[in-house]
């Protein structure tokens, strides 16, 4: 039920905003100045006219004569944006025209410190810390222009404005408290006097009580929200060791990985060399055997005797016709191998003599 109760007002707010945007009046169209207001929760100024027009006293949307923001929202691309107001003047929420700065005690619009005239010593009172406590020493509290010059222990004026903050699943109230005390002081909500701001670690009940403008949820003043984080030296040392250690470990891992791959490739090349060397040795052995076989062939009478059988008869070769003329070479070639497996070819002058059958 809580989700439904939250969804219903958000839905109504969305449709009301969408309808106001869709039906917003433009130039020379009718409007109602009585409907000009600050949106509840955000306190943004709104009217019946769209972003480029304002509702004048005749209830007609008129072209805006000045702008509050450096980069205004809602203007068309083909229109001329109004100029900002010069020094010594301000542009009100309606943005109709530039107005002169207001004196102390004059009525001003909500949170429009820039509408008020600064004090003579505005250089000493101006807030240059970025927290937006005042503009040139002047502040608009409860719609009245004041100077932020109240000193320690004197009565002060405080203004508490609740702003609605929306998140994705919830909403909460953020109270912004402002006062007219001098820098370094704050206006206590219960006593309504200016008191000294508190240092880090002191107990607090609101951000304005701390010099850092950051009251932690634990109830003590903490460091400013924009304080950069500083780490100890040992953290840098450990991070450096981790980085260099990771790099060295990566290099060592890659070395052993590639070493294993190199060992595999080296084993392949060694196996190939062994096979080639064994093949070379076999070829050399075959050549040596062939050479000894050729050199051991019989010649002369030994060759003739080889044609006779043991019983004194002629072998079958002795029955072959006698060769006439000069003896011819056997046609055998002797291959002598070197270390590089190359061989020089030479023809042996070994003459094969046939047996002379006329002698038998």
C-alpha positions, 0 to 999 in steps of 0.5 A: 500500500505504501508503494501505491500511495507513493505512486499515486501522487507521483503519477498525478504530479507527472500528468499535471506537469505534462498537461501544463507543458502541453497546454502552456500559453505562448505569445499574445495568448491569455494567461492568469497572473494569479496562478504564478507560483513556486512549485511545492517541494522544488520551489521553482517558479511556474506560470501559465506561459511557457519558458519563453514568455511571462504573464504580464499585468494584462494577463497576456503572455509577453516575451521575456525581457531578461534572463536569470540563468547563463544557459536558460532552458526551454528556448527554441533554436531559432529565437534570440535569447534575452540578455542578462542584467548588468551589474547593479540590477537583477532579473526577477523570477518572472524575467520580465525586465531588469530591476534595480537592487533592493535596499535592506528591509525590502521584500525579495523573492525566495532564495534570491540573495542577488536581489538585495543590495550589498553592505558597504563592507561586502568584501569582508562579509561575502561568502566565497566558500561555495556554500552559498550563504550569501551574495556580496554580504546580502541575504534574503530571509523570509522574503526580506533583504538583510545583511549577513553581519550579525556577530557572536551572541547577538540575535539573528534571523533563521529561515528553514526551507524543506525541499523534497528530494526524490529517488528511484523508490522513495522521497525524503525532505531535505531542510536547508537552514540559512541565517544572517550571521557573519562567516564562521558563525551560525544561528542556533534554531532554539536560542536564535543567537549567533554561535561559533561553528564547530570543528571536526569531530564535534557533536552537531545537529545540522550541517550549518553548525559545522565549519565543513558544512557536513554533519555526519549521520553519527552526529559529529562534524565530518570532513567537507563532502568535496574533500579528496581522499588521501591514502597512506604511503604503504598503500602506494607501496603495496600497489606498486609491489603488486603491479611490478609483481604481476608484471614479473610473474607474467614474464616468468610464466610466458618464459616457461610457456615458450620454453616448453614450446621450444623444447618440443620443437628442438626434440622434433629437429633432433629426431629429424637429424637422427633419422637423416644421419642414420639414413646417411650411414646406411648409404655409406655402408651400402657404398662400402659393401659395393666397393669391396664386392667389386674389388674382390672380383677374380682375374686371370687364371683364377677367373678361368678356373672359376669356369671349371667344375670340381670334377674337371668339366666345364661349367655352362659358361665355358660353352659360350662362344669365345669373344674375339678382339679386345677385352671390354669393361664390365660396365660397373661403376664405383661410387665413392661417397664423401661426408656430404653424401655426394659421390664421384663416378669413375669407371674401373678398368677391370677387364673381364677375360673369357676362358680360352677353350682352345687350351682345353 
